[in-house]
């Protein structure tokens, strides 16, 4: 994606002075509840982007499905772990053809009742495989696991304990309290499950998001599965509405309510599919007679591609009555760029694509108004306006994050404000990048963009230890 335009050409001829309010990005990241963690020392410059820690690397979800016995339920605990969280080693067994690198996955689960008494201790283990070394450190590639068990009526706390990671300490994940409340007419019997509708080998399946009870912001719509205490199939009107912002929320914009009609069914319920693997878990709806269990499944389409990050509520109103059942959920941007999370830095990062007067007119007034103007500007640049996920905005700030780390030095602690960072943000990764020495011995780099941009950028390390853009060559 090329961010260079006629309005950006001035960026090569000027450098905006930094505002006194500008904060070194490392300090900004510290505001994001430990989203950044220094994992090691002595990394090469090109490896620094691996230090970006956008959030949790392990997620878990619990889903409760009542059985034909009205006083018991099946519980499925799903969890997913990012590759960079696992301890991969090279496969040395020639007979092991599943991948070039593998990681042992070992997870313990502890289930306590409302009195704190341990009801069950369970263990799950498997092996994750990847083919390329780069994949072993991926933050966007995940492996999955799941455990199933039965419970009676009550509330339960589940702790997931990851036992085998590349970190020295074990990782614990506490799930939200799950509850099973049978014989409660017109009530939710369990928390909703959110999943993506897929097809595998001609079979209609659901792939759960496994996102700690939330829905992923992006380009995939969701299905919400809710189990109610209905005795018969029942028709409902439903509304999905955006809830008010909390004080510390990043405010986007107001989205319209979603209104529809659905019907609960007493003969179809979700169950773990036999096609599930550690790469992709699946759930399928199977015909099950609930008989006296007094339960029914409601399935609702959730058009999350039209939603912005925030909190939402599903309200089910029984047709012809005022009986209402409600469930809340959040839409979260899992890999939201850190440079977009801080409003001041988000504006400061736009200096390469806006003139000073344009930037000053946008970046003026109270924070709520500034955030609204920031989003409005990017909405006009959205290549896919039918969805709320803005690929252009996401790519720009993702590059800003990467430039900060990759091109940071002692002399230029914020690599996004360096001249190499500027070119990377505008044009992305070069086709080739070569480091050489000048005849006088000074290092220099040549970045070549063979397609679309068709330019070469020459950078030279000056006497202050700063890489300067000294030449642009048209190809």
N, C-alpha and C positions, 0 to 999 in steps of 0.2 A: 504494500500500500504506500503510495507516494504522496507526501503531504506538501510537496513543493509546488508553488504556484507563483503567478506574477506578484501577488501581495507578499510573498515570502522572500523575494529576491533581495529586498532591502536588508534582510537578516545577515547577509554575507558582508555588508558594508558597515554594520554598526553592532555595537554590543550595549544593551540596556544596562545602566548601573543597577546594582542589586539594592533592593530596599533594605533599610535598617531593620525592618521586621523580619527579613528573611532568616530562616533558621537552617542550620546544616541538617540535611535530610536524615541523618542518623538520629538526631534528637527528635525530629518529627515522628519517626517510626516508633520511638519509645513511647509515644502517646497512644499507640494502637494496641494497648494491652498485650505487650510482649509478642507482637506479630513478627518481629525480627529477632533472630537469635544468631549469634556468632558461633558457627559450628567448628571452626578450626583456624589455624594460623598458617601463614606461608603459602596461601593459594596464589596461583598465577593470576595476572590481571584478567585474563579472559574467563577465569573460573569464578569471579566474584559474584556474578549474578546468582550463583547457586546458594548464596547466603540469604537471599530473600525468603522470608518465612511469612506467607500470607495468612496463615491461620492454623487450625488443627489439622493434623495429618492422619487422624483416626476419628471415625464417626461411627455412631451406633444408633440403631432404631429397634424398638420392640413393637410387635404386633400381636394382639390377643384375638383369637378366634374361638368362640364358644363351641363346645362339642354337643352331641345329641343329649348328653347328660346336662341338664340346666345348671348344675352347680359346679361344673368343671370347664376349663378352657385350655386350648393349646396355645402356647406362647412360642413365637419364633423371634430370636434375637439375631439381627443382621449387624455386621460390622464391616467396615472397609478401611484399608490402610494404604497410604501413599507409598510408592516404591522407595522413596528416599528415607522412609522411616524403617525399612527392613534392612537386614544385614545380608546382602547378597555376596556369594562367593562363586568363583568360576567352577563350572561343571567339569570334573575330571574323569567321570565314568563314561567310557565310550558307548556304553549301552543305554545311557540316559539321553534320549533324543528329544526331550521336551523343551529344551532351551540351552543357551550357552552359559547362563548364570542362574543360580537358584538361591532361594532364601527360605529357611525353615520358619514357619509361622506357628506360634504357640500362644494360645489364649486361654485364660482361666476366667470363669464366671462365678460370681457369688450372689445368691438371691436371698434377701432378708425380708421378713414380713414387717408389718407396721409396728411391732413390738421390738424390732431389732434382732429377732431370732433368725439364725441362718437356717433356711429351709433346704437349700440345695447348693452344692458346689459341683461345677461341671468343667470339663476341659475339652478344648477343640484344638486340633493341629492339622496342618497340611503344608504343602510346599508350593511356593510361588516361583514362576520361571519368567525370564526375559531373554531376548536374543542379543540385544546390543548393550554395551557397557553404559552408554548414555542413559538408557532406560532405567538402570538401577538407581539413579539419582533423581528420577522424574518426580515432580510434585503433582503432576496431573494424571499420572497412570496409577491405578489402584488395583489391589487384590482384595477379595471378599471372603467372608466366612459366615457361618450361621450355626446356631444351636437351637434345638427344640426341646421343650419340656411342658409339663402340665401343672396347672395351679387350680386351687379352689377359690371361692369368693374372697376378696380382700384386696389390700394394697401391698405392693412389693417394690423394693429398691434393688436395682441390678447394677453391679459393678463389673466392668470388663477390665481385665488385667492382662496387658500384652507382655508376654514373658521373654520374647526374643527379638530385640531390636538392635540397631547399631549404636544406640546410646547406652551409657553405663547404667542408668536407672530404669526400672520398669515404668511403663506408662499405664496409668489407671484412667478409666473413663466412667463417670457416673451418669447413668441414664436418668431421664426424668421418671418420677414414680409412676409405675404402671398399675392400673387397677382393673379389677373384674367385678362388676356389680350386677349379678343376675337378678331376675324377678323385679326389675325396676322399670315399669312400663314407660315407654316413650323417653328412654334415656340412651345415651351412648354407652355401649358395653365395653368399648376400648378406644384408645386414641386412633385417629385416622392414619391410614397408610397412603403415602403419595408415591406414584410410580409413573413410568413412561410406558405407553402402549407400544409393543413391538410384535414382530412376527418372526418365528424361527422354525425352519423346516415346515412351513405351512400351518403352524400352530399359533393361535393368538395368545400372547403372553403379556405379562406386566413385569417391567424391570424396576424394582424399588429404588428410589433415590439414595436411601441410607444416608441421610443428611441431618440426623439428630432432630427429627420431627419437622424439618423445614423443607421448602421447595426451592430448587435451584433456579436462580435468575439466568436467563439465556434464551436459546432458540428452540427449546423443547417444551411443548405443552404437557400437562400432567393429568393424571386420573386420581381422584380421591376416593378411597374405599372407607366407608363408615358402617359399623355394625350397630344396629339399633335393637331395642327390645320390642319388636313387633310380633304379633301373633299371626298376622296374615299379610299378604302383599298390600302395601299401602302407598297411595299417591301423595307426593309432596311438591309444593312450590319451594324453590330455593333461591337464595340470594347470596352472592359472594361480594362482600364490600370491604373497602380499604378502611382500616382503623386510624384514628388520629396519631400523629407523630409523637414519639416520646421526646423529652428535652434534648437528649444526646444523639438522636437519630440524624443521619444524613438525609435531608429532605429532597425528594425528587419532585414529583408533581402528582396531582390528583388524577386517579383513573376512575373510569365509569364502573358502576356496579354491574355484575353479571347476574342475570335473572333467567331461570329456567324451570322446567318441570321434570321430575324423576319419579321412580317408583321403587320401593324396597321389595326385595325378593327373598323368599324363605327357602329357596331350593338351590341357591348357588353361593358358594363361599370360597375365599382364597385359600390356597394351599401351596406349599413349596413345590416347585416343578422339578421333575427328575432331570431336566435339561440344565439345571444350575451347575455352574463351575466357579472356581475361584476368580475367574475373569469376569463373569457375569452371573449374578443370581437371578432367578426368575420365579414369578408367582403365576399360577393359573387358577382360573375359576372352575370349580368342579361342582357337579350336582350332588348335593347332600340333603337328605331329608332331615329337617330340624325337629319335626314332630312336636314334642312338648317343650322344646328348648326355648321357645318364645324369642327367637332372634331372626333378624333379616339383614340383608346386605343392601346398602345404597351406594351406587357408583355414579360419580359426578365428574364431568369434564371441567378441568380448571385451566382456562386459557392463559397460562403464565407468561406466554410470549407477549401479552398485552399488559402485563403487570410490571410495576417498578418494585425495587426492593422496599420492603416494609412489612407491616403486620396486617393480617386480613382475618375476616370472620366468615364462616359458612353458617347460614341460618336455614334450617329445614322447617317448613310450616306445613303441617298435615292439611291436605286439601279439604276445604270446607270448614276448618276449625281454626282456632288460634294456638293450638298446641305446637310449641316450638322447641327444637333441639339445636344447640349451637356448638360449634367447634372453632377454635382459633388456630392459625398457623402463620408462619413467616416465610417471605420470599427473600432469600439471601444470595448475594453475589459472592460465591466462594473464593474466586481468585480476583477480587476487585483490586486494581492497582493501588498501591499505597500512596502514590503521588496524587491520586484523585480523592483520597479520603480527607486530606487536609486542604481546606478551601484556599488558604493563602498560597500554598505551594501549587495547587491545581491551576490557579490563575498565572502565577509566576512562570509556570512551565509552558504557557501559551505564547510566550514572547517571540517564538520562532515562526508563528503563523498569523500573528496579528500585528498591526502597527501600534505605536505607543498610544495614539488617540483612541483607537478601537479598544485597546486593553483597558485604558483608563475609564472609558465610558461604561464598560461592563463591570469593572472591579471597583464599584463605588456604592456606598450605602451600607445598611445593616446586613449581617451575614445571610439572613433568610432571603433577602432580595438578590444578593450576589449569587447565592447558590442557584436561585431560580433563573437568573440571567445566564449563568454558566451552562445550565442544562438546556435552556432554550437555544443558545448558540449552537451547541452540539447537535441538538435535534434537527436543526436545519441542514446539518452536514451528514445526517444519517443515511447511509446507502440503502437501508432496508426500513423505511418508515412504517411499514405495516407491523413491525414488531418494536417493542420498547428497548430491546438489546441493541445498542449502538456499536457496531463493529469498528467504526472509524474512531470513536472516542476511546473504546477499550484498547485498540492497538496503539494509539498515540500515547496513552499514559502507561501502558505496558512497556513501551520502548523507553519512556522516561525513567521508569524504575530500573530497567536493565542498564541504561546509560549511566545512571547514578553510580552503580556498583562497578560496572565493567571499566569505566574510564576515570574512576576516582584515583587520585594520587595524594601524596602529602601536600604538594603544592596546589592541587585542585581537588579538595575533599568532596565536592559535589560534581561527579562526572557528567551529570545532565547539563551542567552549565559550562562545560568545556567545549572547545570547538569540535573535537571528535564526537562528543555527545550530541552536539547540535546536528551534525550530519547524520548520525545514526538515527536520531529521532525523526528527522525529515524523510530519510530514504530507507531505513531499515538496515539489515545485514548486507554488507557489500558482497558482490560475487566473489571477489578475491581480496585479500589483504596481505600485503607484503611489507616486511620490515627490512630496512637496509641501513648502511652507513654512508654518509656523505664523504667526499674525499678528505674533508677536514676532520672526519671522525664523528660528527654529530649524527645521532640516529634519526631516521625519518621513516614514515609509513606512506604507502600508496594504496588507497582504497579504490577499487574498480567496480563500477556498476555497469555491467554489460548490456542489460536489457532495460527498456523504458527510459531510465535516467540517462544512460549513455554518457557518463562522465567519469573522470578520474579526479580524486581529491588527494592532494599531497600535504602531509603534515610533517613539520620538523620540530624536534625538541630544542627549545631555546636555552639560553644560559641560566634561566630561572627554573628550568625543569618543567616547562609548560609546553605541550604540543600545540603549535600554531598552524593554522591553515595557510599555506604559502602559495598554493597554486591550484587552479581548477582547469582541467583539460577536457575539452569536448572530444568524444570518440566518434 
